[in-house]
């Protein structure tokens, strides 16, 4: 039986553009693009996990607002349960600590990247959104 992996992703929006992060070459799903975030630890809410992960991975702080999507995607290594949330930067500037690269894109540019499959439903919702938070 495959392992269930519960993760969160931050859709950080600034000036109408969304922060996209590329996974490192030595990581699972190497060089795929994703919304920054990570695993929910035991005892954490998704929002607590997201704040911790963004601080650890990008050395900045975010405020988290409403959930965008919850996706379940089965990979070879396990079943990923991804919850994505709208976020706003409140302190610091994102840095490349865990990721290979990052870029800010307009919603209609998101499909130009090679995304991890679990992130694609969120991208579809963002492209269809009239107003970004």
N, C-alpha and C positions, 0 to 999 in steps of 0.2 A: 504494500500500500504506500502511495506517495505521501510525502510530508506536506502538511498545510503550513504555508508561510504567510503571516499577516504583516503587510507593509503599508506605509503611507507615502504620499507624494505631495509636494508643495507646488501649486501653480502660483508662482510669484509674478505679479503683474506690476509694471512700472511704466508710466507714460504710454499705456496701451500696448506694451510689448511684454512677452512672456519669457521667463528664464528657462532655457533648455540646457540640460547637462549631459555630457557624453561619458559613458562608463569607461573605466580604464581597460587597457589591453589584457590585464591578468585577471579580470573579474569575470564571473559568470555573465553571459550575454555581452561579451566584450565589444566595446566600441559602439554599442547601441545607445541611442539617445533616450533620456528619461526625464521625468520631473524629479528634482532632488528630494531625498527622503531616505527611508530605510525601515528596518524591522521594528515592530512594536514589541517592547520587552514586557515580561510578566509584570502585571500590576500597573501598567501605563494605560492611559486613554490614548486613542489615536492622536489627539491634539497634543498631548504631552510628548509623545514619541516624535511627532513632527517637529516641535520646537527644539527638542534635544538633538535630533538628527541634523537639522539645518545649522545649528550652532556647531556641532562636531564636524560636519562635512564642508561647510562654507564660511564658518566663522562670522556669522551674522545672526541677528534676531528677527523673528517675524511675528506678526499678529495673524491669527488664523480666523477666517470667517467660515462661511457655509461650505458644506461638502458638495463637490461637483458630481462625483460618481463613485460607485463601488463595483469593481470588476473582479471576476474570478477567471484566471487563465491557467491552464495546465501546461507546464513545461516538462521537459525530460527530468529535471532535477526536483520537481515538486509542483504543488498547486499554490499559486500566488493569489492572495486576496488583497487587492490594492484599493485603498480609499484615497481619493484625491480631494484637496481642499484649496479654495482661494486663499492666498496669503499676501500680506503687504510687508515690505521691509520696514523695520522700525529702528534698527541700529546696525551699522556696519555696511560693508559692501561685499557681495559674494566673492569668495576666493576659491581657487582651484586647490583643494586639499585632497579630496577623494576622487575627483573626476579628471578626465583627460582634457576636456575642453568645455566651454560654455558659450552660449550665444543668446541674445535677446531677439525674439522674432515676433512679427505681427501674426495674429491668429491665422490669416490666410497663407502664411509662409510655413506653418508647422509641418505640412506634409512633405516638405523638401528634405526632411531628415529621415534617417533610418531608425525608427523608434522600436523600443521593446514592445512586443505585442500587447502586453497588459495595459500599456499607456494609450493605445489607439482609441478606445471608446471615449476617454476624456478629451482627446484631441478633436474627435468628431463633435462633441458637445461644445467645446470652445469655439470651433469654427462656426457653429450654428448660433452661438450666443449673440444677441443684439448689443448688449452692453456688458463690457468686462468690468468686474468689480475693482 
